[in-house]
Amino acid sequence: MSISFVVLEWHGRRVFLPRKRGTAIELLPKALREQLPLLYSQEAVADPLVICKFFTPDAQWTWYALEFDGDDVFFGWVVGLEQELGYFLLSELTRARGPLGLPIERDVHFSPTRLSQVKMLHQRGS
């Protein structure tokens, strides 16, 4: 397995981050895509189910997906500068980079969880 490095400037210093080729995690594999309810299908659900979690490994942004249009648009809980329900795009998650240039990742250890529980986790962490 070959390893390449990303070289970044961070506070006036060079930082070498290893990047293994072929180890990138697909943000939305087919099996997960099929688990996501369609947009607006959980509107009447008092405590909807969060299906997956995306995050920036080098910043404090997290996106919790509740619904998906099957193509590009998610509806979910976004934790960044504020915490709010809203829409976000798979294409934007794929292109975006954090302050160290790292791509957004999917939390492969996240299990579907009720939105109320996800919100409680972030209230405790604030």
TAPEVEN-V423035 format. One record per helix or strand of 3 or more residues. SS is the DSSP state (H for helix, E for strand). FROM is the first residue (numbers start at 1). TO is the last residue. If there is no record, write none. Layout:
# TAPEVEN-V423035
ss->SS from->FROM to->TO
ss->SS from->FROM to->TO
This chain:
# TAPEVEN-V423035
ss->E from->3 to->10
ss->E from->13 to->20
ss->H from->30 to->35
ss->E from->52 to->56
ss->E from->62 to->68
ss->E from->73 to->79
ss->E from->83 to->89
ss->H from->90 to->95
ss->E from->103 to->106
ss->H from->115 to->125
